[in-house]
Amino acid sequence: MKTIRKIWGVLDEVQHRSTAKIVLTVLAVLVVGAVFGKIWLEAGAARARFDDVVEVLRDANSIEMDAVATRLLDTGEVEVGGETFGGPSVKAGISEFFDTESGRLTQIAELGALFIATTIPDWLPTLAIDRPEFVVWGGLLVLAWLLIVIWTEISLPVFVTLLATFALAAVPWWQGYRGVVVSILGVGVLVITFVLLVRLLLLVLSVLSSPRATSNRHGRPSRLVGVAAVAHTLVRESIRLRISLAFIVLMLVTLPLIPLWIDPDAPVRYQLQDFLSDSMALVYTLAACMTLVLACATVSFEVRDRQIWHLVTKPLGRLEYMIGKWVGLVLLNLVLLAIGGVSIFSFTQYLSTRADDPMQAIEVHDEVLTARVGVYPSFDRLTEDQVRDRALAEYESDLLLKSEVEDGIRTYADTIRRIVRRLRKEYLDQQRMIEPGGFEDGKEYDARVYEFEGLGAARDEGLNLTLRYLFHIGRSENIDRYPVVFRFPSQGEEVGQEFVPEQWHRLLVPASFVDEDGILRVQILNGGFSVSTQSAATRRFFSNGATLFFDATDVEIMWQAASFESNFLRAMIVNWTKLAFLAMLGVSAATFLSFPVAVLLAFTVFVGGSMASFIGNSVTLFRPDAEAIALIQWVQILIGWIAGSVAWLLEPFGQASPNSMVVEGRLVSWAGVGRDLLVIGLLWCGMALGIGLLVFRRRELATYSGHG
């Protein structure tokens, strides 16, 4: 042991020398340049192969049966520059990508990526091919990571930690458990990165909190110094406080292990969605719990232990004290979300490489690793006069219902309200029901036309649209298959498909099908045409034997509006904003409440805000018990009013749920981010600060009792 300590002491002394730091810096630059330079060259070569394959695929036509199309359908291969790409795995599903009308290939970019997939080294991430700038940013990030290690003088402990991590990963690597290796390495890298970022954060705050950093004209330290000093103390306290440290360690250790819990036999799209859902929920929930506990503990414990006597004195006021605590929590959450976000993004790219089937690869990029905007069909709605007249007519014709009202069993207002609600729902449901048929020989199409509005931007940009649908019909068993025809009346085009009830399906729609007014018009025929080689004049239409219907959100037109990377970044910003409010809530609550009560209040607001939508829906369906006594009814009305008020107040917090949108591949818009920053980050945080400061200033923190 003495020998080891002596060697450690010598190496520790060496890492503090300027010469050693300079040598390590040069070595880091050379290694990073060589590694990422190799990645850049390989990515460029793969991109060139991709462009060549795509250029050849554009000429393939299954109707003309040219040489390219013939070889694709026969062998699943394509030859470019004397090199052959593809094979049996591509042949299995290549026929589905030929358009039946034009004979051209659809989704050529995705197919090109599949053809060159076998020529890409396993160590080369596909993101480097699609987005070459990420290679540069990745290299700069790794270089910055190494420079922080070197110049904060922790090269030796980091090297030992990495060595131990590689030793733990050696056994599963030898046995072929690649996923376990990635998870073990992820844990080690995340822990080291967290330590590095915290040290860097403490270094920045210590510089800002130095009295020499900024001062006013009288020589006194400015408010920034006081705020930075309190924030610096809080960050250090977060490492010492066991309960907050437990949340941090749990996140750093558990996050890389989530991929091990995912079923590798499930479709890759579901694997990615499960991972994104679990990992993003884990990071946000643990960060929120840590924030609330630490925010309440740091203030209430200092008041309880009388440490605040020495803090809230001139020139450090109570406002600077509260803002300093909040800034420390916000910066700590920034570190956690940065580490968690990079980890989630990296593992997502790793899991996406499991898609070796053409259809799965396309589903991954079109359904998950994207940022889509969705449009539902517009429906007619009953006007107030129409629904009132129908409700009154139904009430007058129902003698039994009138007698119950006259006998006091029901109230007139509640009865009319129920009829109106049912009539509105039935009117909308009827528009989503499609009777068998929709086409008769020798007659015009008589199917309803559904209109999807607001697609002018997608039409102008030439973006391909995706029609997602889920239908119910008959017994709605997943072993049945039914035909359906989608007709686009403006173009006179129609596409027949088969669907399985209660399962999602999709249909690619060219942007040119959108009319000049920005509306896509679609007819849905409940049946299908006979498969025949005869002319169109002799074909026959066969109706399904049951009514087809769908829910309000079961038919949707979607198109890609942004990249997955930018969408993920916006989601992290929204989560950070919500955590900032929770930090201010905890700090403000602890200024006038004890630790247990402050934690209870803060967690109540957090849970209530997260469930605001559910509470709001429950309140709209809640009705007092008509058979209960008056006192009970008044209590029920009061409870409903309180729950409704809470749901209304916390509704913006519950609606700001970017995690589910990222999982579903939906766009988290900058407009939504700005709204959340304004409402939650500025307005709510300001209100919580104002309330806490108002009470804090009136609170007597120190009373001299005459005893020491």
Summary of the structure (lengths in Angstrom):
residues: 708
radius of gyration: 31.9
end to end distance: 47.8
largest distance: 106.8
contacts: 2154
relative contact order: 0.08
helix: 64%
strand: 11%
